[in-house]
């Protein structure tokens, strides 16, 4: 779970004191819009600074935005397109009160909505397919995981039990119907045991089960092959701080496995996103030691994109979708 200015890994904890435009890629577009603050179809480099509670946004279309918003150590970074204008809204969920706070990019207004209680985990995504992020939290209670969703289409409320309290959330549009599915990664008996994904498909209500990755892997959802479906993807840390991070991606197009070594175990936070606007999620990290983004772009072969943005102890907003 990614807390404001704090990134909890399964195998280790790094404290950084502290989110297509084609019809076929509906829900994946909402993943990109969660961090596309200028509406040009590309994820913008964004960090949040705990020392002054400020969001620093470097827009891919040009220009920069600095916005004081949220409280360090109380809020979870939860960006998304909540007002449906095709641009990301600065948003947080406050654990102490269960209140969502955001700036709407469409008109610059401020919104506060109470939804959830302390101890919940925020999972705002577009579950109803209306191109707006829905307020949602997961509550772990009595050994079970309960999903609470406030639909943006009609303001209706739904609650569903899916997963165990020891699971990790992994929401995504795995069936490509334009709606996010409730999904979890279930660890095995040990850190090195195989993990299992369970997905409740919104398209037909069926259950998708996939054995993929190890218990201690980080879940890094995204549409890495550009087919409009979330791919099963994990990042595996090395045994020492200088070891590389290894990315394993199972493509939904053909089921084939991709593997890349990208990033360093001891200094990098996960920051995957579509930085080149080609409709595919790019492998990405942010290096805490020097405040630099690195992205492996997939648009025309594999090319490296780098951007110095931020300072040590900032939090890359793209890590909100790492679990």
C-alpha positions in Angstrom: 0.0 0.0 0.0 1.4 3.4 -1.0 1.1 6.0 1.7 1.7 9.7 1.1 5.4 10.2 1.2 5.9 6.5 2.3 6.5 3.6 0.0 6.1 0.1 1.6 7.8 -2.7 -0.2 7.1 -6.3 0.6 10.7 -7.4 1.0 12.0 -4.2 2.4 10.8 -0.7 3.3 12.1 2.4 1.6 10.9 5.5 3.3 10.6 8.5 0.9 9.3 10.5 3.8 6.8 11.3 2.4 -0.6 8.1 -10.3 -5.7 6.1 -25.0 -6.9 7.6 -26.6 -8.1 4.7 -28.7 -11.5 3.2 -28.1 -9.9 -0.2 -27.5 -7.9 1.1 -24.6 -10.6 2.9 -22.6 -9.6 1.9 -19.1 -5.9 2.0 -19.8 -6.4 5.6 -20.9 -7.7 6.3 -17.3 -4.4 4.9 -16.0 -2.5 7.4 -18.1 -4.9 10.3 -17.3 -4.3 9.7 -13.6 -0.9 11.4 -14.1 -1.5 13.4 -17.3 -2.0 16.9 -16.0 -1.9 18.7 -19.3 -4.1 16.3 -21.3 -1.6 15.5 -24.1 -1.8 11.7 -23.7 1.5 11.4 -21.8 2.2 10.8 -18.2 3.9 13.8 -16.6 6.9 13.6 -14.3 5.4 14.3 -10.8 6.9 14.2 -7.3 5.4 15.1 -3.9 7.7 16.7 -1.3 7.0 15.9 2.3 9.0 18.8 3.8 6.5 21.3 2.3 3.5 19.2 1.2 4.0 20.3 -2.3 3.3 18.6 -5.7 5.9 19.3 -8.4 4.7 18.6 -11.9 6.8 18.8 -15.0 4.3 18.7 -17.9 5.3 16.8 -21.1 3.5 19.4 -23.1 5.7 22.1 -21.5 5.5 24.1 -18.3 5.6 23.3 -14.7 3.1 23.3 -11.8 3.8 23.6 -8.1 0.8 23.0 -5.8 0.8 22.8 -2.0 -1.7 20.0 -1.2 -2.1 17.3 1.4 -0.4 16.4 4.7 2.7 14.3 5.1 2.3 11.0 6.9 -1.5 11.3 7.0 -2.4 11.2 3.3 -2.2 8.7 0.5 -1.4 9.9 -3.0 -4.4 9.0 -5.2 -4.4 10.9 -8.4 -7.0 10.3 -11.1 -9.3 12.0 -13.6 -12.3 12.4 -11.2 -14.1 15.1 -13.2 -13.8 13.4 -16.6 -12.1 16.2 -18.5 -9.2 14.0 -19.7 -6.7 15.5 -17.3 -5.3 14.3 -13.9 -6.6 15.8 -10.7 -4.4 16.3 -7.7 -5.9 14.1 -5.1 -5.2 12.5 -1.7 -7.0 10.3 0.7 -6.5 11.1 4.4 -6.2 8.0 6.6 -6.9 9.7 9.9 -10.4 10.9 8.8 -11.3 8.8 5.7 -11.7 12.0 3.6 -10.8 12.4 0.0 -9.5 15.8 -1.0 -8.8 17.0 -4.6 -8.4 19.9 -7.0 -10.6 19.5 -10.1 -8.6 20.3 -13.2 -11.8 21.2 -15.2 -12.6 24.3 -13.1 -10.0 24.6 -10.4 -12.6 23.9 -7.6 -11.8 22.1 -4.4 -13.7 18.9 -3.4 -13.8 17.0 -0.1 -15.8 13.8 0.3 -15.8 11.4 3.3 -15.5 7.8 2.1 -13.7 5.2 4.1 -12.3 4.9 7.6 -8.8 4.8 9.1 -7.0 1.7 8.2 -8.6 1.3 4.8 -6.6 1.3 1.6 -7.6 3.7 -1.2 -8.1 2.2 -4.7 -9.7 4.9 -6.8 -10.2 3.7 -10.4 -12.9 3.8 -13.1 -14.9 0.8 -12.1 -18.1 1.8 -13.9 -16.6 2.7 -17.3 -17.7 6.4 -17.5 -14.2 7.8 -17.9 -14.2 9.2 -14.4 -12.2 7.7 -11.4 -14.5 6.4 -8.7 -13.8 6.8 -5.0 -13.0 3.4 -3.6 -11.4 1.8 -0.6 -10.5 -1.8 0.5 -11.1 -2.8 4.1 -9.4 -5.8 5.6 -11.6 -7.3 8.3 -12.2 -10.7 9.8 -9.8 -12.3 7.4 -11.5 -10.9 4.3 -11.0 -8.0 1.9 -14.1 -5.9 1.3 -14.2 -3.5 -1.6 -16.3 -0.3 -1.2 -16.9 1.7 -4.3 -18.8 5.0 -4.8 -19.8 5.1 -8.5 -19.4 8.4 -10.3 -22.1 7.5 -12.9 -25.0 7.7 -10.5 -23.6 8.3 -7.0 -24.5 4.7 -6.0 -22.6 2.7 -3.5 -21.5 -0.9 -3.8 -19.7 -3.3 -1.4 -18.2 -6.7 -2.4 -16.1 -9.2 -0.6 -13.2 -10.3 -2.8 -9.9 -11.5 -1.5 -8.4 -12.3 1.8 -7.0 -9.8 4.3 -3.5 -11.0 3.6 -3.8 -10.4 -0.2 -2.4 -7.4 -2.0 -4.7 -5.3 -4.2 -4.0 -5.4 -8.0 -7.0 -3.6 -9.7 -6.9 -3.3 -13.5 -8.9 -3.8 -16.7 -7.8 -7.4 -17.3 -10.7 -8.2 -19.6 -10.5 -5.0 -21.7 -14.2 -4.0 -21.3 -13.4 -0.4 -20.2 -14.0 -1.0 -16.5 -11.6 -1.8 -13.8 -11.8 -5.3 -12.2 -11.4 -6.1 -8.6 -8.2 -8.1 -8.4 -5.7 -9.4 -5.8 -2.3 -11.0 -5.6 -2.2 -13.8 -3.1 1.2 -14.7 -1.6 2.3 -18.2 -1.1 3.4 -19.8 2.1 6.9 -18.2 1.9 8.5 -15.2 0.3 10.0 -17.3 -2.5 6.8 -19.3 -3.1 4.6 -18.7 -6.1 1.9 -16.1 -5.9 -1.6 -16.4 -7.4 -3.7 -13.7 -9.0 -7.5 -13.7 -8.6 -9.5 -11.3 -10.9 -13.3 -10.8 -10.8 -14.0 -9.8 -14.3 -16.5 -6.9 -14.7 -17.4 -8.0 -18.2 -19.0 -11.3 -17.4 -18.6 -11.7 -13.7 -16.2 -14.7 -14.2 -13.2 -15.5 -12.1 -9.7 -15.4 -13.7 -7.0 -17.2 -11.9 -3.3 -16.9 -12.8 -0.2 -18.3 -11.1 2.4 -15.6 -11.7 5.4 -14.3 -9.8 6.6 -14.9 -6.3 5.0 -13.8 -3.0 7.6 -11.1 -2.4 7.3 -9.5 -5.8 5.9 -6.0 -6.2 2.7 -5.8 -8.3 3.1 -3.2 -11.1 -0.1 -3.2 -13.2 -0.1 -1.7 -16.7 -0.9 -2.3 -20.3 2.6 -3.0 -21.5 1.6 -4.4 -24.9 -1.0 -1.8 -25.8 -4.0 -4.1 -26.4 -6.3 -2.3 -24.0 -6.0 -5.0 -21.2 -4.0 -4.9 -18.0 -1.1 -7.3 -18.1 0.1 -9.4 -15.1 3.4 -7.7 -14.2 5.7 -7.8 -11.2 9.0 -6.4 -10.1 11.5 -8.6 -8.2 14.1 -7.0 -6.0 17.7 -8.2 -5.7 19.3 -9.5 -2.5 21.6 -6.4 -2.1 21.0 -2.6 -2.6 23.1 -2.6 -5.7 21.4 -5.5 -7.4 19.1 -4.7 -10.3 15.4 -4.8 -10.3 13.9 -7.4 -12.5 10.6 -6.8 -14.3 8.4 -9.8 -15.4 5.5 -9.1 -17.7 3.0 -11.6 -19.1 1.5 -10.1 -22.2 -2.2 -10.4 -22.5 -2.0 -10.5 -26.3 -0.3 -13.9 -26.5 0.6 -14.9 -23.0 4.4 -14.6 -23.7 6.7 -13.5 -20.9 8.9 -10.4 -21.1 11.8 -10.0 -18.6 13.9 -6.8 -18.2 16.5 -5.8 -15.7 15.8 -2.1 -15.0 16.5 0.0 -11.9 18.4 -0.6 -8.7 17.0 -2.4 -5.6 18.3 0.0 -2.9 17.6 3.4 -4.4 14.8 3.2 -6.9 11.0 3.6 -6.5 8.7 2.1 -9.1 7.3 4.7 -11.6 5.7 2.9 -14.5 3.6 4.9 -16.9 3.0 5.8 -20.6 5.6 8.6 -20.9 5.7 8.6 -24.7 2.0 8.5 -25.4 2.0 5.4 -27.6 -0.7 3.6 -25.6 1.7 1.2 -23.9 2.9 1.4 -20.3 6.6 2.1 -20.1 8.9 0.5 -17.4 10.0 3.3 -15.1 11.7 4.1 -11.9 12.6 7.2 -9.9 16.0 7.3 -8.2 15.9 8.7 -4.6 19.6 9.2 -4.4 19.6 11.9 -7.1 16.0 12.7 -7.9 16.0 11.3 -11.4 13.4 9.5 -13.5 14.4 6.6 -15.8 11.9 5.1 -18.3 12.3 2.4 -20.9 10.1 3.6 -23.7 8.5 1.1 -26.0 7.2 3.4 -28.8 9.9 2.8 -31.4 12.0 -0.1 -30.2 13.5 0.3 -26.7 14.9 3.8 -25.8 15.9 5.3 -22.5 14.2 8.4 -21.3 15.8 10.3 -18.4 14.6 13.4 -16.5 16.1 15.0 -13.4 13.0 16.0 -11.4 12.8 16.1 -7.6 15.3 15.8 -4.8 16.1 12.9 -2.4 13.2 12.0 0.0 10.6 13.1 -2.5 7.8 10.6 -3.5 7.2 9.9 -7.2 3.4 10.0 -7.6 3.5 7.2 -10.2 4.3 4.8 -7.3 0.7 5.1 -6.2 -0.1 2.1 -8.5 2.6 -0.2 -7.1 1.5 -2.7 -4.4 
